[in-house]
């Protein structure tokens, strides 16, 4: 059965040497107490939770799965106890506002915890992740009365949260949703409709569940401009002030899924359920995107977490499994560990080059999130917000695609033993297949990138990010000129592809959809190159007192990335420029 060890050494290297946590985050107003020493202590405790409590439940949770019966959901054995420990230890409050009972630690620390939790047990991590999104949405858009009512129990972990968007007849096109909300005359609303694919929509872990529901007010404008957001709790407050009166919302069933089987994906029926408006009428998408962007960054971290867990499994197996006797002069009489074979190493490095670079990139994004919220200079805060808007679809889609590649590579290391359930590595593939699908499919992310994000601020934001990449190229040019040249070539390919899309999208209405996937892959490779350049510079600048073994490892993995992964950028650049013709030449009945 797979085991998990939290990569604390990796986090310490990235925070201290690659990303300057002390200067970039701990120096921000309100984060002065979040010193590297404190963060190290927090992460060590989080590692113990992930390794000792959550990882042992991963396989059993997958085997048992959630069970729905008479409108209620029972989570697998051990999950209630693990969640109680998670709650009692204060983890739900880690990054929340101290005003409402939170600990107020930096967002980037919460994201590291999320990686450890999801690597140990991704299904468990979904319950906590959606609650954090609900906290963020209510904090950003709720009235003070709403905050006082809902935030303390959510932050305390006694309550959990959900995101209710999808309906049976509409998925990504939320303008089609039919759920309605009628004013009740007392400041509340009566919400009626059906929502599906609600992660954590019903379970037995918390005392209450707060559903954040998209619905239409009477006479609301058509389309997404007529959508509002409501907080609809599973249970309402009784006269004795306890939240014990059942609201008119019922779980009509849960999905039987390919993966994350211990995460309850529910269908909910709202039949005049009591709810409260979050934010302004008909501005629900703005409020919901606060939650969705949290979720998209969170699933980017999930992608890295699963690849890390699968890589750990595959590495252990490759060191222990003996097959073959080496090649050429290295041949021996007895079977050798399969890690001796070049193709096994290739599979391991597919995972390792992704995990190391992606972790550095999402940590950099997490730091931008903290700077967006806390930096005293409004211009810096605005710039960080724009960078996150640009990179969110890239992180979500590119990471989830590459993570699926990495978990498959881990199965390949096991050979036929990876295909059977006994070894446990196949679960990472099944669990990870959802990540390219939920929180907006990767096709939607690509369309968002090419249609909206690269034109953000009339193209100034993407130009600013390209300038950051150029700075890293310049900083690496004397240290590793061969790496710098490859990244420079890839950046030029990305610039050229960007110009091609901007110039051709108006004349070709199908260009964005046709080019989106390949353009996003190209952008993701360059963004990973940006992160790897930071790692290379840090590894080469470590003094004698630094971890020289780790530095040497990073440079060898960087060599694999820059010579065998990043050159894929040229292929994607060429594919973008084929336009929509190869796709749109067919008529429907020719498929």
C-alpha positions as CSV (number, residue, x, y, z in Angstrom):
1,X,0.0,0.0,0.0
2,X,1.4,3.5,-0.9
3,X,2.8,5.6,1.9
4,X,3.4,9.3,1.9
5,X,6.2,11.5,3.3
6,X,5.7,15.3,3.2
7,X,8.5,17.0,1.2
8,X,9.4,19.4,4.0
9,X,13.0,19.7,2.7
10,X,11.6,20.9,-0.7
11,X,9.3,23.5,0.9
12,X,12.2,24.9,3.0
13,X,14.5,25.2,0.0
14,X,11.8,26.9,-2.1
15,X,10.7,29.3,0.6
16,X,14.1,30.3,1.9
17,X,16.3,30.2,-1.2
18,X,14.2,30.4,-4.3
19,X,11.2,32.7,-3.5
20,X,12.5,34.8,-0.5
21,X,9.6,34.1,1.8
22,X,11.0,36.4,4.5
23,X,11.3,39.4,2.2
24,X,8.2,38.8,0.0
25,X,5.7,37.6,2.7
26,X,6.8,37.8,6.3
27,X,7.6,41.5,5.9
28,X,4.1,42.4,4.8
29,X,1.8,44.2,7.3
30,X,-0.1,41.7,9.3
31,X,2.3,38.8,8.6
32,X,5.2,39.9,10.8
33,X,4.6,37.0,13.2
34,X,4.5,34.5,10.4
35,X,8.3,34.0,10.6
36,X,10.1,31.2,8.8
37,X,10.5,29.5,12.3
38,X,6.8,29.6,12.9
39,X,6.0,28.4,9.4
40,X,8.4,25.5,9.8
41,X,6.7,24.5,13.0
42,X,3.3,24.7,11.4
43,X,4.3,22.6,8.4
44,X,5.9,20.0,10.6
45,X,2.6,19.6,12.4
46,X,0.7,19.5,9.0
47,X,3.1,16.8,7.8
48,X,2.3,14.7,10.8
49,X,-1.4,15.0,10.1
50,X,-1.0,14.1,6.5
51,X,1.4,11.2,7.1
52,X,-0.1,9.6,10.2
53,X,-3.8,10.3,10.0
54,X,-4.9,10.9,6.4
55,X,-2.6,8.8,4.2
56,X,-3.7,5.5,6.0
57,X,-7.3,6.3,5.1
58,X,-6.6,6.9,1.4
59,X,-6.8,3.3,0.1
60,X,-9.6,2.2,2.5
61,X,-11.6,5.3,1.7
62,X,-11.4,4.5,-2.0
63,X,-12.4,0.9,-1.4
64,X,-15.4,1.7,0.8
65,X,-16.5,5.0,-0.8
66,X,-19.3,7.2,0.4
67,X,-22.8,5.7,0.9
68,X,-26.1,7.6,0.3
69,X,-29.2,6.4,2.1
70,X,-32.5,8.2,2.7
71,X,-31.1,11.6,1.9
72,X,-28.0,11.2,4.1
73,X,-24.4,10.4,3.2
74,X,-22.0,8.3,5.3
75,X,-18.3,8.9,4.7
76,X,-15.9,5.9,4.9
77,X,-14.7,4.5,8.1
78,X,-12.2,6.8,9.8
79,X,-13.1,10.0,8.0
80,X,-15.2,11.4,10.8
81,X,-12.4,10.9,13.3
82,X,-9.8,12.4,11.0
83,X,-12.0,15.4,10.3
84,X,-12.6,15.9,14.0
85,X,-8.8,15.9,14.6
86,X,-8.3,18.3,11.6
87,X,-10.9,20.6,13.1
88,X,-9.8,20.4,16.7
89,X,-6.2,21.1,15.7
90,X,-7.3,24.4,14.2
91,X,-6.4,23.7,10.6
92,X,-9.6,25.2,9.0
93,X,-8.7,28.5,10.7
94,X,-5.1,28.6,9.4
95,X,-5.4,31.5,6.9
96,X,-8.8,33.0,7.9
97,X,-9.2,36.5,9.3
98,X,-8.5,36.8,13.0
99,X,-11.5,39.1,13.3
100,X,-13.8,36.0,12.9
101,X,-11.7,33.5,14.7
102,X,-9.0,32.7,12.2
103,X,-5.2,32.5,12.7
104,X,-4.4,35.0,9.9
105,X,-1.4,33.1,8.5
106,X,-0.3,33.7,4.9
107,X,-2.3,32.1,2.1
108,X,0.9,30.4,0.8
109,X,1.2,28.5,4.0
110,X,-2.4,27.3,3.7
111,X,-1.7,26.1,0.1
112,X,1.3,24.1,1.3
113,X,-0.9,22.4,3.9
114,X,-3.4,21.8,1.0
115,X,-0.7,20.0,-1.0
116,X,0.3,17.8,1.9
117,X,-3.4,16.9,2.7
118,X,-4.3,16.2,-0.9
119,X,-1.1,14.1,-1.5
120,X,-2.0,12.0,1.5
121,X,-5.7,11.8,0.8
122,X,-7.2,13.8,-2.1
123,X,-10.8,12.9,-1.3
124,X,-10.5,14.2,2.3
125,X,-8.9,17.4,1.0
126,X,-11.9,18.2,-1.1
127,X,-14.1,18.9,1.9
128,X,-11.6,21.3,3.4
129,X,-10.9,23.0,0.1
130,X,-14.5,24.0,-0.7
131,X,-14.9,25.3,2.8
132,X,-12.0,27.6,2.3
133,X,-13.6,28.9,-0.9
134,X,-16.8,29.6,0.9
135,X,-15.0,31.5,3.6
136,X,-13.2,33.6,1.0
137,X,-16.4,34.5,-0.9
138,X,-18.3,35.5,2.2
139,X,-15.4,37.4,3.6
140,X,-15.0,39.4,0.3
141,X,-18.6,40.0,-0.6
142,X,-20.9,39.2,2.4
143,X,-22.6,41.9,4.6
144,X,-21.2,42.2,8.2
145,X,-24.3,40.5,9.5
146,X,-23.7,37.6,7.1
147,X,-20.0,37.4,8.1
148,X,-20.9,37.3,11.8
149,X,-23.5,34.6,11.2
150,X,-21.5,32.2,9.0
151,X,-17.8,32.9,9.2
152,X,-17.0,31.8,12.8
153,X,-18.5,28.3,12.5
154,X,-16.9,27.9,9.0
155,X,-13.5,29.0,10.2
156,X,-13.9,26.9,13.4
157,X,-14.6,23.9,11.1
158,X,-17.8,23.0,12.8
159,X,-19.5,23.9,9.5
160,X,-18.3,23.2,6.0
161,X,-19.1,24.9,2.7
162,X,-20.0,24.0,-0.9
163,X,-20.2,25.6,-4.3
164,X,-23.5,25.0,-6.1
165,X,-23.3,26.0,-9.8
166,X,-24.1,23.2,-12.2
167,X,-27.6,22.1,-13.1
168,X,-28.7,19.1,-15.0
169,X,-29.2,21.1,-18.2
170,X,-26.2,23.5,-17.9
171,X,-22.6,23.1,-17.0
172,X,-20.1,25.7,-18.2
173,X,-22.9,27.9,-19.7
174,X,-24.2,29.2,-16.4
175,X,-26.3,31.8,-18.2
176,X,-28.8,28.9,-18.7
177,X,-29.4,28.2,-15.0
178,X,-33.0,28.1,-13.8
179,X,-32.7,28.0,-10.0
180,X,-34.7,30.9,-8.6
181,X,-34.8,32.9,-5.4
182,X,-37.9,34.7,-4.2
183,X,-37.7,37.5,-1.5
184,X,-39.3,36.4,1.7
185,X,-39.9,39.9,3.1
186,X,-37.7,39.5,6.1
187,X,-34.3,39.9,4.4
188,X,-34.0,36.3,3.5
189,X,-35.0,34.5,0.2
190,X,-36.6,31.2,-0.7
191,X,-34.4,29.2,-3.1
192,X,-35.8,26.6,-5.5
193,X,-34.0,24.5,-8.0
194,X,-31.7,21.5,-8.6
195,X,-27.9,21.5,-8.5
196,X,-25.7,18.6,-9.4
197,X,-22.0,17.7,-9.0
198,X,-21.8,19.4,-5.6
199,X,-18.6,18.4,-3.9
200,X,-19.3,17.8,-0.3
201,X,-22.9,18.6,-0.8
202,X,-24.0,16.1,1.9
203,X,-21.9,14.2,4.5
204,X,-21.5,13.4,8.2
205,X,-18.3,15.3,9.0
206,X,-19.6,18.6,10.2
207,X,-22.6,19.9,12.1
208,X,-23.9,22.1,9.2
209,X,-23.1,22.7,5.6
210,X,-23.4,26.2,4.0
211,X,-24.3,25.9,0.3
212,X,-23.3,28.9,-1.8
213,X,-25.9,28.7,-4.5
214,X,-26.2,30.6,-7.8
215,X,-29.9,31.6,-8.5
216,X,-32.0,34.2,-10.3
217,X,-34.1,36.8,-8.6
218,X,-37.5,37.7,-10.0
219,X,-37.3,39.9,-13.1
220,X,-33.5,39.4,-13.3
221,X,-31.8,40.1,-16.6
222,X,-31.2,37.1,-18.9
223,X,-27.9,35.3,-19.0
224,X,-25.1,35.6,-16.5
225,X,-25.9,39.3,-15.8
226,X,-29.0,38.1,-14.0
227,X,-27.4,35.7,-11.5
228,X,-27.1,36.3,-7.8
229,X,-25.3,34.3,-5.1
230,X,-27.0,33.0,-1.9
231,X,-25.8,31.3,1.3
232,X,-28.2,28.5,2.0
233,X,-27.4,26.4,5.1
234,X,-28.4,22.8,5.5
235,X,-29.8,23.6,8.9
236,X,-31.4,26.8,10.2
237,X,-31.3,28.4,13.6
238,X,-33.9,27.3,16.1
239,X,-35.4,29.5,18.9
240,X,-32.8,28.2,21.3
241,X,-30.1,29.6,19.0
242,X,-28.9,26.1,17.9
243,X,-28.7,25.4,14.2
244,X,-30.9,22.4,14.4
245,X,-34.0,23.1,12.2
246,X,-33.7,21.3,8.8
247,X,-33.8,23.6,5.9
248,X,-35.7,22.7,2.7
249,X,-32.8,21.3,0.9
250,X,-32.3,17.5,0.3
251,X,-29.6,15.3,-1.1
252,X,-31.3,13.2,-3.8
253,X,-28.2,11.0,-4.4
254,X,-24.5,10.9,-4.9
255,X,-22.4,10.1,-8.0
256,X,-20.6,6.8,-8.4
257,X,-17.3,8.0,-9.7
258,X,-14.1,6.9,-11.3
259,X,-12.0,8.4,-8.5
260,X,-12.1,10.4,-5.3
261,X,-14.7,8.0,-4.2
262,X,-14.5,9.1,-0.6
263,X,-15.6,12.6,-1.6
264,X,-19.3,12.9,-1.8
265,X,-20.4,14.4,-5.1
266,X,-24.1,15.2,-4.5
267,X,-27.2,16.2,-6.2
268,X,-29.2,18.7,-4.2
269,X,-32.9,19.7,-4.5
270,X,-33.7,23.1,-3.0
271,X,-37.5,23.4,-2.4
272,X,-38.1,26.9,-1.1
273,X,-35.0,26.7,1.1
274,X,-34.1,29.7,3.2
275,X,-31.0,31.6,2.1
276,X,-29.4,35.0,2.3
277,X,-28.0,37.2,-0.5
278,X,-24.2,37.4,-0.8
279,X,-23.1,40.7,-2.3
280,X,-25.3,42.7,-4.7
281,X,-28.3,41.5,-6.6
282,X,-27.4,40.2,-10.1
283,X,-23.7,40.3,-9.3
284,X,-23.4,36.7,-8.2
285,X,-20.8,35.7,-10.8
286,X,-18.4,38.3,-9.3
287,X,-18.9,36.9,-5.9
288,X,-18.7,33.3,-7.1
289,X,-15.5,33.9,-9.0
290,X,-13.8,34.7,-5.7
291,X,-14.7,31.2,-4.7
292,X,-13.9,29.6,-8.1
293,X,-10.5,31.3,-8.3
294,X,-9.7,30.0,-4.9
295,X,-10.8,26.5,-6.1
296,X,-8.8,26.7,-9.3
297,X,-5.6,27.6,-7.5
298,X,-6.4,24.9,-5.0
299,X,-6.9,22.2,-7.7
300,X,-3.6,23.3,-9.3
301,X,-2.0,22.4,-6.0
302,X,-4.0,19.1,-6.0
303,X,-2.5,18.3,-9.3
304,X,1.0,18.6,-7.9
305,X,0.1,16.7,-4.8
306,X,-1.1,13.7,-6.7
307,X,2.0,13.7,-8.9
308,X,4.2,13.9,-5.8
309,X,2.4,11.0,-4.1
310,X,2.6,8.8,-7.3
311,X,6.2,9.7,-7.8
312,X,7.1,8.7,-4.2
313,X,5.4,5.3,-4.9
314,X,7.2,4.8,-8.2
315,X,10.6,5.8,-6.8
316,X,10.3,3.3,-3.9
317,X,9.2,0.5,-6.3
318,X,12.0,1.3,-8.7
319,X,14.6,1.0,-6.0
320,X,13.3,-2.3,-4.7
321,X,12.1,-4.1,-7.8
322,X,14.9,-6.2,-9.5
323,X,14.7,-7.0,-13.2
324,X,17.3,-7.3,-16.0
325,X,21.1,-7.3,-15.6
326,X,22.1,-4.0,-17.0
327,X,23.4,-3.0,-20.4
328,X,26.8,-3.2,-22.1
329,X,29.7,-2.8,-19.8
330,X,27.4,-2.3,-16.9
331,X,25.9,-5.8,-17.2
332,X,26.1,-8.0,-14.1
333,X,25.1,-11.5,-13.2
334,X,22.3,-10.8,-10.8
335,X,19.1,-8.8,-11.5
336,X,19.5,-5.0,-10.8
337,X,17.0,-2.6,-9.4
338,X,14.9,-1.3,-12.2
339,X,15.9,2.3,-11.5
340,X,19.2,1.3,-13.3
341,X,17.3,1.2,-16.6
342,X,17.2,4.4,-18.6
343,X,13.5,4.2,-19.6
344,X,12.4,3.8,-15.9
345,X,14.5,6.9,-15.1
346,X,12.8,8.7,-17.9
347,X,9.4,8.0,-16.4
348,X,10.5,9.1,-13.0
349,X,12.0,12.3,-14.3
350,X,8.7,13.1,-16.2
351,X,7.2,13.2,-12.8
352,X,10.0,14.8,-10.9
353,X,10.6,17.6,-13.4
354,X,6.9,18.5,-13.3
355,X,6.5,18.3,-9.5
356,X,9.6,20.4,-8.7
357,X,8.9,23.1,-11.3
358,X,5.2,23.2,-10.7
359,X,5.6,23.4,-7.0
360,X,7.9,26.4,-7.3
361,X,5.5,28.1,-9.7
362,X,2.4,27.7,-7.6
363,X,4.3,28.8,-4.5
364,X,5.3,31.9,-6.4
365,X,1.6,32.4,-7.3
366,X,0.6,31.9,-3.7
367,X,3.1,34.6,-2.7
368,X,1.5,36.9,-5.2
369,X,-1.9,36.2,-3.6
370,X,-0.5,37.3,-0.2
371,X,1.0,40.4,-1.7
372,X,-2.3,41.2,-3.4
373,X,-4.0,41.2,0.0
374,X,-1.4,42.7,2.2
375,X,1.1,44.9,0.3
376,X,0.9,48.5,1.3
377,X,1.4,49.8,-2.3
378,X,-1.9,49.6,-4.2
379,X,-0.1,49.5,-7.5
380,X,1.8,46.3,-6.4
381,X,-1.5,44.8,-5.2
382,X,-3.1,45.5,-8.5
383,X,-0.2,44.0,-10.4
384,X,-0.3,40.8,-8.3
385,X,-4.0,40.5,-8.9
386,X,-3.5,40.8,-12.6
387,X,-0.7,38.2,-12.6
388,X,-3.0,35.8,-10.8
389,X,-5.8,36.4,-13.2
390,X,-3.5,35.7,-16.1
391,X,-1.9,32.6,-14.6
392,X,-4.9,30.9,-13.0
393,X,-6.2,29.2,-16.1
394,X,-2.6,28.2,-17.0
395,X,-1.9,26.7,-13.6
396,X,-5.2,24.8,-13.5
397,X,-5.2,23.3,-16.9
398,X,-1.4,22.8,-17.6
399,X,-0.8,21.4,-14.1
400,X,-3.7,19.0,-14.3
401,X,-2.7,17.8,-17.8
402,X,0.9,17.3,-16.8
403,X,-0.1,15.7,-13.5
404,X,-2.1,13.1,-15.3
405,X,0.9,12.4,-17.5
406,X,3.1,12.1,-14.4
407,X,0.7,9.7,-12.6
408,X,0.5,7.5,-15.7
409,X,4.3,7.5,-15.9
410,X,4.3,6.3,-12.2
411,X,2.0,3.4,-13.2
412,X,4.4,2.6,-16.1
413,X,7.3,2.2,-13.7
414,X,5.3,-0.6,-12.0
415,X,4.6,-2.3,-15.3
416,X,1.7,-4.8,-15.0
417,X,1.8,-4.5,-11.2
418,X,0.7,-0.8,-11.6
419,X,-2.5,-1.8,-13.4
420,X,-3.8,-3.9,-10.6
421,X,-5.4,-2.4,-7.5
422,X,-3.2,-4.2,-5.0
423,X,-0.2,-1.8,-5.4
424,X,-2.4,1.3,-5.1
425,X,-0.6,3.4,-7.6
426,X,-3.6,3.2,-10.1
427,X,-5.7,5.2,-7.6
428,X,-3.7,8.3,-8.3
429,X,-4.6,8.1,-12.0
430,X,-8.3,7.6,-11.2
431,X,-8.3,10.3,-8.6
432,X,-6.4,12.8,-10.8
433,X,-8.7,12.4,-13.8
434,X,-11.2,14.8,-12.3
435,X,-8.8,17.7,-12.1
436,X,-8.9,18.6,-15.8
437,X,-12.7,18.5,-15.6
438,X,-13.9,20.3,-12.5
439,X,-13.7,24.0,-11.7
440,X,-14.1,24.6,-15.4
441,X,-12.8,22.1,-17.9
442,X,-9.4,22.6,-19.3
443,X,-10.9,23.6,-22.7
444,X,-12.8,26.4,-20.9
445,X,-9.5,27.4,-19.2
446,X,-7.8,27.6,-22.5
447,X,-10.5,29.7,-24.1
448,X,-10.4,32.0,-21.1
449,X,-6.7,32.4,-21.5
450,X,-6.7,33.2,-25.2
451,X,-10.0,35.2,-25.3
452,X,-9.7,37.3,-22.2
453,X,-6.5,36.9,-20.2
454,X,-3.8,37.7,-22.8
455,X,-5.7,40.9,-23.6
456,X,-6.1,41.9,-20.0
457,X,-5.2,45.6,-19.5
458,X,-4.8,45.8,-23.3
459,X,-2.1,43.2,-23.2
460,X,0.0,44.9,-20.6
461,X,-0.3,42.1,-18.0
462,X,1.0,39.4,-20.4
463,X,3.8,41.7,-21.5
464,X,4.7,42.3,-17.8
465,X,4.9,38.5,-17.2
466,X,7.0,38.1,-20.3
467,X,9.3,40.7,-18.9
468,X,9.6,38.7,-15.6
469,X,10.6,35.6,-17.7
470,X,13.2,37.7,-19.5
471,X,14.7,38.8,-16.2
472,X,15.1,35.2,-15.2
473,X,16.7,34.4,-18.5
474,X,19.2,37.3,-18.0
475,X,20.0,36.1,-14.5
476,X,20.7,32.6,-15.7
477,X,22.6,33.4,-18.9
478,X,26.0,33.4,-17.4
479,X,25.3,30.6,-14.9
480,X,23.8,28.1,-17.4
481,X,23.8,29.7,-20.8
482,X,22.4,26.5,-22.5
483,X,19.3,26.7,-20.2
484,X,18.9,30.4,-20.9
485,X,19.0,29.9,-24.6
486,X,16.3,27.3,-24.5
487,X,14.1,29.4,-22.4
488,X,14.7,32.4,-24.6
489,X,13.7,30.4,-27.7
490,X,10.6,29.2,-26.0
491,X,9.7,32.7,-24.9
492,X,10.1,33.9,-28.4
493,X,7.8,31.1,-29.6
494,X,5.2,32.2,-27.0
495,X,5.4,35.9,-28.1
496,X,5.0,34.9,-31.7
497,X,2.0,32.7,-30.9
498,X,0.5,35.4,-28.8
499,X,0.8,37.9,-31.7
500,X,-0.7,35.4,-34.1
501,X,-3.8,34.9,-32.0
502,X,-4.3,38.6,-31.4
503,X,-4.0,39.3,-35.1
504,X,-6.1,36.5,-36.3
505,X,-8.9,36.1,-33.8
506,X,-11.2,38.8,-35.2
507,X,-11.0,37.4,-38.7
508,X,-11.4,33.8,-37.7
509,X,-14.1,33.2,-35.1
510,X,-12.9,29.7,-34.5
511,X,-9.2,30.5,-34.0
512,X,-9.4,30.9,-30.2
513,X,-11.1,27.6,-29.7
514,X,-8.8,25.8,-32.1
515,X,-5.6,27.3,-30.8
516,X,-6.5,27.5,-27.1
517,X,-5.3,24.1,-25.9
518,X,-1.9,24.3,-27.6
519,X,-1.4,27.9,-26.7
520,X,-2.1,27.1,-23.0
521,X,0.4,24.2,-23.1
522,X,3.0,26.6,-24.7
523,X,2.3,29.2,-22.0
524,X,2.6,26.6,-19.3
525,X,5.9,25.3,-20.5
526,X,7.4,28.9,-20.5
527,X,5.9,29.6,-17.1
528,X,7.5,26.4,-15.8
529,X,10.8,27.5,-17.4
530,X,10.4,30.8,-15.4
531,X,10.1,28.7,-12.2
532,X,13.0,26.4,-13.1
533,X,15.2,29.3,-13.8
534,X,14.6,30.6,-10.3
535,X,15.5,27.1,-9.0
536,X,18.7,26.9,-11.0
537,X,19.8,30.3,-9.8
538,X,19.1,29.4,-6.2
539,X,20.9,26.1,-6.5
540,X,24.0,27.6,-8.0
541,X,24.1,30.4,-5.4
542,X,23.9,28.2,-2.3
543,X,26.9,28.7,0.0
544,X,29.0,26.0,1.6
545,X,26.6,25.9,4.5
546,X,23.7,25.1,2.1
547,X,22.3,21.7,1.2
548,X,24.7,20.9,-1.6
549,X,23.3,17.5,-2.3
550,X,19.8,19.0,-2.9
551,X,21.4,21.7,-5.1
552,X,23.1,19.1,-7.2
553,X,19.8,17.1,-7.5
554,X,18.0,20.2,-8.7
555,X,20.5,21.0,-11.3
556,X,20.3,17.5,-12.7
557,X,16.5,17.6,-12.9
558,X,16.7,21.1,-14.4
559,X,18.9,19.6,-17.1
560,X,16.2,17.1,-17.9
561,X,13.5,19.8,-18.0
562,X,15.5,22.3,-20.2
563,X,16.7,19.6,-22.7
564,X,13.8,17.2,-22.9
565,X,10.6,19.0,-21.8
566,X,10.9,22.7,-22.6
567,X,11.7,22.0,-26.3
568,X,8.1,20.8,-26.7
569,X,7.3,24.6,-26.8
570,X,8.3,24.7,-30.5
571,X,5.8,22.0,-31.4
572,X,2.9,23.8,-29.6
573,X,3.9,27.1,-31.2
574,X,3.7,25.6,-34.7
575,X,0.4,23.9,-33.9
576,X,-1.2,27.2,-32.8
577,X,-0.3,28.7,-36.1
578,X,-2.1,26.0,-38.1
579,X,-5.3,28.0,-37.2
580,X,-8.7,26.5,-37.2
581,X,-8.7,25.0,-40.7
582,X,-7.7,21.4,-39.8
583,X,-10.5,21.3,-37.2
584,X,-13.3,23.2,-38.9
585,X,-13.0,21.7,-42.4
586,X,-15.3,18.8,-41.4
587,X,-19.0,19.0,-41.4
588,X,-20.8,17.5,-38.4
589,X,-21.8,14.2,-40.0
590,X,-18.2,13.5,-41.1
591,X,-17.1,12.7,-37.6
